[in-house]
Amino acid sequence: MPSNDQKTILITGGAGFVGSHLCDRLLSAGHRVISLDNFHTGRRTNHHRHLSNPNFRLIDADIAAPLPEMAVDEIYNLACPASPVHYQESPITTLRTNLLGAVNVLELAVSQRARVLQASTSEVYGDPLIHPQTEDYFGNVNSFGERACYDEGKRAAEALFHAYEQERGADIRIARIFNTYGPRMQHDDGRVVSNFVVQALRQQPITLYGDGSQTRSFCFVDDLVDGLVRLMASDVKTPVNLGNPNEFTMIELAGLVMELTGSRSSVTHLPLPSDDPKRRRPDIAKAERLLGWTPTIPLAAGLPLTIAFFRDALTAGGELVPSPDDAFPYQMSAE
């Protein structure tokens, strides 16, 4: 890439699952990347191969506190625990990250005249009453529920981004991210893909919540990163769904995981958590039309790479630990 195209890009939550893949993508494109993370759920090993790269800088900081001054051209705000296990540990911390973090990121963006992208979520739709979910759907969210710290925090962050655009002229982008999976997921984050894969590899019972008929739509991480980069480069300032519209029941996912792992696991049923969405599938017509984006990696292709990552991380004693380079060979490029 010619030097005059090089940008300095801040990624908050850059050591996390999605953030680290985004760092890879932007560094490979020749940009200068600053990863800011407090390592609550992110991992330093996700940046193992970049530490000697002169275009890479790592900052240990919390976006709920005022950010250090830095010259940046773009900001991707990905900082927030994204799984129920982690964001429910401390609802106040989750809300502070979403609200104070958004304010701090927006203040930096305005001061630097930097374009800023908010990683929002399909959880803003709650347990949806329409299917599939379009960006103009207002959602069905319980503000007093177990998931409210995340759901309402992300909704308020979207409102803050819109307010800063209207009042302060912030150059905003908002991505509503649907279920994403792939290498570098944490084994204990409570997400269904990591749960099923780890249980299957350990020959433990696969835990299905409810009767297993609830659905999700799974987007491989490289497809998502491609969507984020396209959205940042676009002129679209209103929310955009990013996810794979192919819908699977939890029973179907469990069966596919067991088939691909060769597992002999049984299936056990547990009560459905409160406010857990029954169906979830993005309408991505807006992303297709305005970004030229559509996922290209089906679940049958992405799951083997994810399984390979977790299989590599399993030690002989059955415990999961990150491998030295965090299984970079299993990354599939979406370019």
N, C-alpha and C positions, 0 to 999 in steps of 0.2 A: 504494500500500500504506500503511495506517495506520502511524504511527510506532511504536506499541507492538508491531507485528509485525516491525519491522526488527531484523535480527541482524547481528552482526559475525562475518564468516566468513573464516577463513584457508584459502588454497589453496596448498599447497606444490607446486612445479612449475607454478605458475600461468601462466608465460609459454610453456609448451609447447603442443603441438598440442591435446590434450584440455583441458588446464588453462585455456587462453585462451578456449575456447568456454564452459567452465563459468563463468568470470568474467563473460562477456557475459550469460549466462542469469541469474546471481544479481544482478548490477547492475541489469539490466532489471526485476527483481522488487522493487527498492528497497532491497536490503541494502547494508551496508558490506562491502567486500571488500578483503582484504589478500592480495596475490600475493607469494609468497616464492619466489625462483628464483636459482640460481647461474649461469644462462645457459650451462650446458654444452651443452645441446641446445635450450633455450628461446630465444625471440627477443624483444627489446624491442619490435620493430615489432608484435608481436601485441597489445600494449597501447596502441598509438598513440592511439586515439580516447578512451581512458579517463584519460589523464594529467592532464587538467584537471577531472576529475570529483571533487568533494569527498568522495564516498563510496568512492573508490579510493585505495589506498596500495600502493606497490611497494617491496619489500625485496630487496636483493641479498645473499643469504646461502646457505650450504650447510647442509642439514639434518643432515649428519653431524657438525656442530659444534653445541654447545649453542645453543638458539634464544633470541632476545631475549625478554624478558618482554613479554607483550601480553595484553590482555583480549579474549577471543574466546568466542563461543557455540558455534561449530561449526568443525571442521577437516576438510578433504578432503586426504588425503595422496597426492598424485599424483607426487611427486618421485622420478624414476628414469629413466635412459635406457631406452626401451622397444623399441628395434630391435636386432637382433643386431649390426649394424655398430657401433653406439654402445656397447652394454653389453659387448661383447667387447674394446673398446679397452683397458680396464683392469678385469679381473675383480675386483681388490681394491677399486677405487673403487666398482664396482657393488654389491659385498657390503656395503661400509661404508654406502652410501646406504640399502640395504634394511634393514640391521640397526641401525646406530647411528641412522639417520634415524627408524626406527620407534620406538626407545626415546625419542628426544628429542621426537617428536610426541606420544607417549603420556604422557610426563611433563608436557608442557604441558597436554594435555587433562585429566589428573587434577587438576592444580593449579587449572585454571580451571573444572572441572566441565563441560567442553565435550564435546559429542558428537563422535566422531571416526570418519571413514570411511577405510578402507584400500583403495586401488586395487590389488587383486591382479590375477591374470591367468590365462587359460586355460593358460599354460605350467606351472602347478602340476600339471596332468594329464600333462605330458610327452608321449611318443608313446603315446597312449592305447590300451588293449587292449579298451575298451568303447566303443560308439558308439550314439547320441550320448553326450556326457559329462554326468553328473548330479553334483550337489554332494557326494553321499556316496561318489563314486569317489576312492580314495586316490592314484591316479596311477601313472605308469610313468616315473620320472625317473632319469637317470644323474648321480649326484653328482660324477663325474669327467669329465663331458663338456664340450664347448665352451660349451654353454648353461647350465651348472650355476650360474654366478655369478648369473644372473638367475632361473632356475627355482627353485633351492634358496633363494636370497635371499628370493624372494617367499613361498615355503612357510614359511621361518623367521619372516618378518614376520607371517604369519597366526598362527603359534604364539605370537608375542609379544603380539599383540592379544588372543588368547584368555587368555593368562596374566595380562595386566593387568586383564582383565575379572574373572577369578576371584579374583585376589589384591588388586587395588587398586580394584575397582569401576568400571573404565573403561566408559563408555557407547559401545560399539563397533558399527561396521557394516563388512562386508567384501564388496566387489564383485569377482567374478572376471570380468574383461573379456576378451572375445573380439575377434578382428581388427576394428579400427575404422579408418575411412578418411574423408577429406573435405578441404575447404580447410584450408590451413595445415600440411599435412604437409610434411616436408622432402624435397627432391628426392633427397637422397643418403643417406636413412636405411636403405636396403636392404629396405624393405617391398615386398611384391609389387605393390600398387596403384600406389605412386609409381614403382617401377621400370618397370612396363609403360607407364604413361601418359607418362612422360618419354621413354622409348625410342621410343614410337610417335610422339610429337610431333616428335622429332628424326629420324624415319625411320631409326632405328638398329634392329639386330636385337633382337627380343624374346627375352630370356634365360629359358628354362625349365629348372628344375632337375629332373633325372631325366627320366621320360617325360611329365611334366605331368599325370599322373592323380591326384596328391595333391590333397586338397580343403581348402578353407577356407570359413568363413561370414563374410560381410562386413557390418558394422553401420555405418551412417552416423553421424557424430559427434553430430548433434543428437539422434538416438534414444538414443545412449549417455548423453548429458548428462541427458536426461529420466529415464532409469533411475537415474542416480546421485542426482539430486535426490529422486526418489521413495523410494529406499532410505534416504537420510539422514532423511527425514521419517517413516519407518516404525518399527515396533518389532522389526524382524528383526535379531537379533544373530549369526546364523550365516551362512556364505558364501552368496552368491546369484550365479548366472550371469547376465551381461548380454551379450547378443550376438544377432545375427540368425540364426535356425535354417535359413535357406535356404542350401544347400550348393552350391558350384561347384568344378569341377576347374580347375586352373591353365590348361589348354588352353582351357576355356570362357571364363575371364576374359580371356585374351589375345585371343581372337576378338572378344569384346564391346568391349574397349578399341580394337582396330584398326578395328572397325566405327564406333564413335562418334567416333573421331578422323579417320577417312578415311585412315588410315595405309597405306603400302605396305611396311611393315616385314616382313622375313622372320622366321622363328623359328629360334633356335639352342638346342641342348640342352647343359647343363653337368651335371657330377656332382652328385648329391643330397648336401647337407651332412649331416654326422653328427648323429644324434639328431633330425633334422627330422621332425616329425609327419606321418604319411601321410594321416590323416583328422582333421578337426576340425569339430565342430558342437555347439553348446550345446543342452542340454535346458533350456528356459526355463519349464517348468511352474511352478516355485517362484516366479519373478518374476511370472508371470501371475496366480497365485493370491494371493500375499501383497502384491504391489505394484500390481496392476492394470496391469502394464506389458507391452507387446509392441511390437516395432519397427513403424514405419509407412512407412518410406522404403525402397523396394526398390532393389537395385543399379542397375537401369536408370534410376532417377530420381536417385540420388546420384552416380553416376559422371559424368554430364555436368557437374554442379556442380564436381566435383573436377578434371575435365579443363579446365574454364573457368579455374579458379584457376591451374593450371600453365601453360596457354596464355598467360594474362595476364602470368605471371612470366617468360616466355621473351623475351629481348631479340633484336634483329635478328641478333646474333652467335651466338645459340644457347645463351647462358649463362643460368642461372636466378638471378634475384635477387628478393628480396621487393619487392613494390610498396609505394608509400608508406603505404597504409592496409591492406596485407596482404589485399587482395581481399575486404574485408568484404561487398561487394554479393553475393557468391556464397554467403553463409550462408543455409541454409534453416532456418526455425524449426520445431521439433518441437511447439510448443505449440498 
